[in-house]
Amino acid sequence: MSGGAMRTKIAVFASLVFATCAAQAAARIGEPAPGFTLSGSDGKSKALSDFKGKYVVLEWTNHECPYVRKHYGSGNMQAQQKELTSKGAAWLSIVSSAPGKQGYVDAAAAAGLTKSRGAAPTAVLLDPSGEVGHLYGAKTTPHLFLIAPDGKLLYMGGIDSVASTDVDDIADATPYVKLALAEAMAGKPVTNASTKPYGCSVKYE
């Protein structure tokens, strides 16, 4: 076998190993949520393990996406953040937009957005490499996940049941994330544990 053919074979094998490991680490309902550590808008690193023993909401966001603007412009996202954190959950907003792509922000810009919108997440985390977004299979903004205190994934999907940019649709939509937390805290199985997320595609590199 020639050197070039051998290198190609090794590269293919390495790609298959990487894909297999990524698939094994991917987020799945009922299984442990993949761990991660990211830098926050306050300049401090935050790890998922820091919130062990709490319910944790992960929210993928992009402030320039019209679907995200729908929920922040109406105050719906902020209301859910405040309601769920008041019940003891941690809410982590994650930005996976790559540098130069729609929605990319540095720490200062992310902190400014939180303040100007009156948002109330526990932390805003920056994922410019997209590593954590890919780890969870985050497809859209918004795309939400709920993790149980024992670290297992309880919910993944849309914020609600109406895929539109119309603020008037919020009142008639089923609020999947809120209901998932309420059911879980009541000791019940989550009725809609996996739903189709809607919004703008995550702007990965």
N, C-alpha and C positions, 0 to 999 in steps of 0.2 A: 504493500500500500504506500502510495506517495505521501510526502510530508504534508502537502496541501490537503489531500483527502483525509488524512489522519486529523489534521486541525479542524476540518469541517465536521468530522464525526464527533470530536470532543466538544465542539461548540454546540452541536445539536443535543448531545447528551446533557451538557450543562444546562441548556435551556429547558429540557424536559424535567430535570431535577428541580430547577427553580420554580417551574410551573406547578410541579407536584407539591412542593413545600408551600407555595402560596395558596394552593387550593386547600391544603390541610389547615392552614392558618386562617382561612376566610371565615367571616362571621356567619354563624348558623344558629337558628332558633333552637333554644334548649341546650346549647353548648357554651363553654366559656368564651366570653368576648375576648378578642385579641388584645393583648396588652400593648401599650405605647407610651411614649414620653414626647411631649411637644413644648415648645417655647410659647409662653402666653403673651398677651398684649401688654402685660405689666413687666415683661422682661424676665420673668421667672419661669422655670420649667415646671410642668405639671405632668404627672403620670396618672394613668387610669387607676393604678393601684393606690394612689393617694386617697381615693374615694371608696375604698373597700368598706363594705358594711352599709353603704347607701345605695338607693336607686340612682342611676345615672342616665341622663338623657344626652345623647349626642346629636347635635344639629349641624348639618353641613349647610353653609351659607355663602352667599355672594351678593353683596349689597347693590350691585348693578342689575341683577336679574329681576325682571318684572314680577315673577312669582314670589320672590322674596320681598320685593317692595309691597306687594299686596298685603302680606301678613305683618310687615313692620309698619307700613303706612297707615294701616287700619288700627294698629295697636294690638292686634290679635297675638302676635308672637310674644310681645312683651308681657301681655296678660297671662299667657300660658307659662312663661318663664317664672313670673312672680307667684302664680298659683302653685306650680309644682315644687318650686324651691321652698315655699312656705310649708309644704307637707314633708320636707326633709330631703327631697331629691337634690342632686347636683345637676346643673345644666351646663354642658360644655358646648359652646359654639365653635365650629372648626372651619377654617378657611383653607381650602386646598387649591385655590387658583394659583397657577404658576406665575412667576415674574413676567410682566408684559402681557398677561392675559386678563380678560375681563374679570373684575372682582378682586384682583390681587391687592393686598394691603400690607404695609409693614406694621410694626407694633404700635407706633404712634397714631397712624391712621385708623387702625382697628380700635384703639382706645377712644379716639375721637368719635367714631361712629357709634360706639356703645353709649357714650355720653349724649350725643346729639339726638339719638333716637329714643332715649330713655329706656334702653334695653337693660335687662336684669339677669344675664347669665351668671353662673358661678365663675366662669372664666371664658375668655376668647383665646383659642389656640391656633397657631399658625403652622400650616402644613404645606409650604410652597413646593416641596419635592413631590407631593401627592402620595407619599408612601403610606400614610395612615388611611387616606381616602381609598386607595386601591386595596388595602388590607381588609377594609370593611365592605368593599364593593359599592362605595357611595357613587351613585349615578347622577343625581340631580341636586339642585338647590331650590327648595329645601329637600333634604332626605334625613329622616330621623330614626334613631335607634334608642331602645330602652333596655338598660342592663339592670339585673336584679342585684340585691345586696351580696349574694353569693357569687357574683361575677358572671352568671349565665345570661345569655341574650334572651329577652322576653318579647321584643317587638322590633320590626324593621319595616320601613316603608314611608308612605306619605304622611304629612301632618294631619290631613283630613281626606274626606272622600270626594271632594269636588275639584277636579283638575282644571282650574281656570285662573285668570288674572283679575277677575272681577270681585271686588271687595264685597259686593252684595251677596255673593254665594257663601260667604263664611257662616252666616247664621243658619243656613240650611244643611251645612255639611256635618258629617259624623266626625267628631274630633278624636281620631284614632289614638293619639299619644296620651291625651288626658284619660280616655277610657281604659287604655291599657294599664296605666298606673293605678287607677281606681280599682280595677279588677284584681291586680296583683296585690295591692295593699289589703284587699278584703280576703285574700287567700284563695281567690278564684283563678282558673286558667284564663289567659288572655284570649278573648273570642276571635279577634282578628289579629293574629300574631305576625302575619306577613302580608303586606298590601303593596300595590304598585306605587312607587314614588312618582311624583310629577314635578315639573319645573324645568329650569335650564340645565343643560348638561354641565357637569363639573368641569371647569376649565383646566384640565391637567396639561402638563408639558407635552 
